[in-house]
Amino acid sequence: MNFQQLRSVREAVRRDFNLTDVSESLHTSQPGVSRQIRELEEEVGVDIFIRSGKRLIGLTPPGELILPLVEQILQAADNIRHAGAEYAGATTGVLSIAATHSQARYALPPVIKEFRARYPDVVLHLHQGSPKQVSEMLLEGEADIGVATEAVADYSGLVNLPCYRWTHSIIVPPHHPLAGSVAPTLSELAAYPIITYGHGYTGRAHIDEAFARAGITPDIVMTAMDADVIKTYVELEMGVGIVASVAWDAERDTRLSAIDARHLFEINLTRLAVRRGAWLRGYAYHFIELFVPTLTQGIVEAALRGEALEA
């Protein structure tokens, strides 16, 4: 049994049993992948995969039991490598952050600036994606830390930690009828076309829930994952915008007015997530604490061990 065999099994599942994709991912040949899998099956004495001809189409019952063990072994191997690197170069290395657009654009810049000042020899990779993509990047080991409002709490393979709470704002051109309103109602808001986030982004679920509870069907004419895109089309007077309050910048958004919408929509919670069982470098813990000072290394390590956070 060797790591290449285990990686072949893991990648086969991750790539939906497409051996062409597996071979590309592992930088080897398709026959080589097939051979590694078959040799492992022969060694353990059971078929791990269900086959249709030469194609893999699923996991056998023994395969369902073996896969988590394969994941654990490969995770442990990664942790050993990271542990060695921790002592070989405590202030050098790579840190990969996956975040949604709103977090990458508005919440993370001051954190990243301070982190870079403290760790100039750490290469920082910032990946942007949907909450689902952020979660998948963490699970596949492409990112060390993920930051998102939605989805990350839905994956058992991730440990998620609360970061900060935030609200939505309504944005309109300065001359819009709602511009002078202090606390517009949902009915008043629904009288206009609405531009907001797509499903699964930046608290969109709370927006939909509020209208549903009120029995109102809003005229959502456009959706986007990016608050800057939403603001652009509000400036063109195509509708009223609903964005995260952090996305509103009075100094930059001079052609728009903002109205606090916390009375209309539930408060949202941004979460930080890491892969369960992952080894984090010392500077990764420092990054987390820069972002959320209450998330000290001890607290994060306790969460990774499965210990409940103190209230």
Secondary structure, DSSP 8 states (H G I E B T S, - for coil): --HHHHHHHHHHHHTTT-HHHHHHHHTS-HHHHHHHHHHHHHHHTS--EEEETTEEEEE-HHHHHHHHHHHHHHHHHHHHHHHHHHHH-TT-EEEEEEE-HHIIIIISHHHHHHHHHH-TTEEEEEEE--HHHHHHHHHTTS-SEEEESSSGGG-TTEEEEEEEEE-EEEEE-TTSTTTT-SS--HHHHTTS-EEEE-TTSTTHHHHHHHHHHHT----EEEEES-HHHHHHHHHTTS-EEEEEGGG--TTT-TT-EEEE-TTTS--EEEEEEEETT----HHHHHHHHHH-TT--HHHHHHHHTT-----
